[in-house]
Amino acid sequence: MNNSSSFKLSHRRIWISLGATIIAAIWLLSLIPHPPHIGFEGEDKVGHVVAYGVMMLWWSQILIRSRNHLIIAAAFVVMGILIEFVQRWTGWRTFEVADMIADAIGVALGWCIACTPAGSILVRFESAFLS
């Protein structure tokens, strides 16, 4: 469990709003016809891993109980699968099982990072800047 389990976030509504923005940004970037490109081989899969990892790490700090981590991890994996099906229906994006795998890897990495001292970054930020 991360260090944030013994602390309560004082600005929880802000963190939830920013977390919802992360989710919305992932949906938006997944469904627009021409997402931005960085310009290296495999950038798409790296983007999936990073996006889902950040999303999982973020929400792990807000919903700090281990049971909640399992629920949000499952929800984010399902979200990645659902997005792939929606992409197929758009006509301008493609369905890729490899993207689903990259999303799940990102969720797993985010969860693992949440179990380290990095998993309390929001609590630390509040202590340093918002107290």
N, C-alpha and C positions, 0 to 999 in steps of 0.2 A: 504494500500500500504506500502511496506517496505521503509526503510530509504534510500535505494540506488536509489530511483526514483529521488532524487535531486542531485545525483552525477553521474559522468561519469567514467567508468572504463578506466584507462590509458593503461592497458595491455590486452585489449579485445581479441586480437588474441590468446594469451596464454590461456585465460579462455575458449574461444571457442574450442581450440584444446583439452584441458583437458576434456571439456564437451563431445566432440565427442568420446574421449577415454572411458568415462563412458558408453556411449551408445554402443560402440563396445564391451566393457567388458561384458555388460549385454547380448548382443547377443551371444557372445562366451560362457559364462557360462551357458546360456540357451540351447545351442545346442551341447555341448560336451557330449560324452557318460557317463562320470562319474564325475559330478561336485564335488567340495570339500564339505565335511561335517564337521560341527562343533561338532555334537554329542548330541543334545538335542531334545526332542520331539517338533515338530512344527517348527524346524529350517528352513525348506523350505519356509514356509509361512512368517516367520519373515524376511528371506532373501529377499523375493519378496517385502515386505513392505519397508524395509530399502533401497534396491537398487532403487526402483522407487521413493521413497521419496527424496533420495539424488539427483537423476537425476533431479527431478522437482525443488527442491530448488536451485540447481546449475544453471539451465537454467533460472529460474525466476530472477536471479540476472543479467544475461546477457541481457535478453529481458525483460526490466523492465515495460513496459506498461501493464496495466490490460488486455487489449484485447489480447496481446501476451500471457499472462498467460493462458487464456482460450484456445487459439490455441495449445499451447504446451501441456497443460494438455490433451486435446482431442487426440493429436498426440501420446502421451505416453500411453494412455489407449488403443488406436488402436494398437500400437506397441506390448503391452502385449498380446492382443488378437491374433495378427498375429503370434507372437512367439509360442503360444500354438498350432496353426494349423501347423506350420512348425515342431514343436516337434513331432506331430502325424505322419508326413510324414517321419521322420528320421528312425523310426523302433527301436530306442534304447531309446527314451524319450516318455513320455506319455502326453496326452492332459488332462488338468485339469481346469475346470471352477473355482475351488477354487483359482488357481493361478492367473487367470484373476481378480478375486475379490480382492485378496491381492495386485496385481499391482495397481488397481484403488484406493484402500485405501492408498497405499504409495504415489500416485500422489496427492491425496487430502491432506494428512498430509504434504507433501512437500510444497504444495501451501499455506497451513495455516501457516506453519513455515516461509515461505517467507514474510508473512504479519506482522511479528514481527521484533524486532531489529536483530534477528539472520539472517534475510533476507538480511542483508547488510554486511555479513562477508567478501566477496571479496573486497568491497570498504575499509573496515577496514584493511584487510590484506595489501592492496596496500598502504594505509596511513602509516601503521606501519613499513612495511618492504621494500616497493618498491618505495618510493618517494625520 
